Amino acid sequence: MIAAVARTSGGVSFGRGGDPDDWRPASVGLPLAAGDRLYTSRGGHAELRAEAFEIHLASATGLEAIDVSDEAKRFYVWGGSASFLLRQLRPGETFTFETPNATERFDRAGEYRIDADGNEEKLAVAHCGSAGKARGADPRVPFRSGF
């Protein structure tokens, strides 16, 4: 387990493994592992917590945990808005989020938000931290903006 559901409101569902039709209500304390998915319905919200980070899912947001090893944390946000508080990043550790159109790698601790609307993903950086956006073969283009 890398993180657990710490708070929910409204409709929040989870799916385990690769079965796209197996969705159940999520509850506080639910551990999130590689291959697990969370979805917040309209009006729903969820918060995941781990020792080194927090993930906040806004209404109508989908998240999948792709890689959750000690060396790498990789998540996929397929729609909606997700906020991240990355408290620490150990040397050699990577923290990456993918969307339908881009990949975001967080280079250091900070507060981040990704809005994935299917056409144009946006990354907002608040307080401290930096991230880069890669599209296809294009070089990394750093983003820096406030919420």
N, C-alpha and C positions, 0 to 999 in steps of 0.2 A: 504494500500500500504506500502511495506517495502523498495522498491527500484524502481528506474526508469531507463530506458535506457537513458544514457547520450551521447553516441556516437556510430555510426555505420559506417562501411565501407564495401563495397562489399555486398554480399548477406547475409542478416540476416532475419530469419523468426521467428514468434512466434505462439504458439498455446495456446488456453485458455481451462481450464477444462480438462476433460478426453477424448475428441474426438481426436483420433490419426490421423485423416485425415483432421482436420481443421487447416491448416497453412496459415498464411498471412504475408506480409512483415512487419518487425518491423520498427518503426520510433522513433526518439528522443522524449523523454517525455512519452513514453509508460510505465505505471506503471506495476510492476510485483507483483502478488499476489499468494497465495497458489494454486497449481495446474497448474500454467502457465509454459510454456516451451519456451526456446530460442534455436535456432540452427544457427550457422554460416557456410555458405557453404565454399568450397575451395576458399581461397583468401579473405574471409570475416572476420570481427572482430567486437566485440561489447563490450561496457563498461556499467556496471550497477553501479549506485551510490546511497548510502543511507547516513544518517548522520554518522553512526558508521563504515561503510565498503564500499569497492569498489570490484567489480568482473570484471575481464577482460577475455573475451573469445577469444581464438586464432582461427585460421582458422579450419574449420571442427570440431567444438565442440558443444556438446549438453548439456543443463542444464535444470533441472526442479526444481522449488520451491516446496518443500514438506510441510514444516511447517514454517510459518512466523509470529509467535506470539511474544509478548513482551519478553517472557521467553526463547524462542528457535528459532533459525534460522537453518533450515535443507534443504540442497540442494542435488540433485542427478546429478552427471556428468557421462553421459553414454558413452562418448567418446571424445577424443581430449585433449586439454590442457587449464586449467583455472588458472588464478592467482588471489590472494585475498590479499587485504590490509585491515586488521582488525584493525581499529583505537582504538576501545575501546570495552571492554567486561564487563558488569556490574556484580556484585556479583550474583551468582545463574543463570545467563544467559548462555545458551549453543549455540555453533556455530559448526555445523556438516555438513560434506560433505560425501556423499556415492558415490561409484563407483560400477561397476558390481561385483568386487571382494573384496571390502574392505570398511571400514568406517573410516573416519578421523574426529577426534574431536579436534578443536583448543582450547587450554587451556588459551591462553592470546593473547593480541594484538601482531601483527607482520605482516610480509609479507610471503605469502605461495604460492606454485604452485603445482597443481596436474596434472600429465600426466596419462590419462587413455587410454591405447591402447588395452584393452580387455584381455590381458594376464597378464601383470604385471603393476600394478599401481605404480607410483613413487610420493613421496611427497618431495618437496624441501623447506627448511626453510631458509630465508635470514634475515639478520639483527637480529631481536629479535623474540621471540615467540617459542612455542613448540606445538607439536601435537603428537597424538598416533595413531597407526594403529591396528585395531582388525580384525582378521580373524577367523570366527567360534568361537570355544571355547578357542582359544589361548589367553593368557594374552596380555594386551596392550604392544606393543613394540614401544618405542619412536623413532622417526626419528629426526635427526639433520644433515642437510647438506646444502651447499650453492647452489645457482642457477648456 
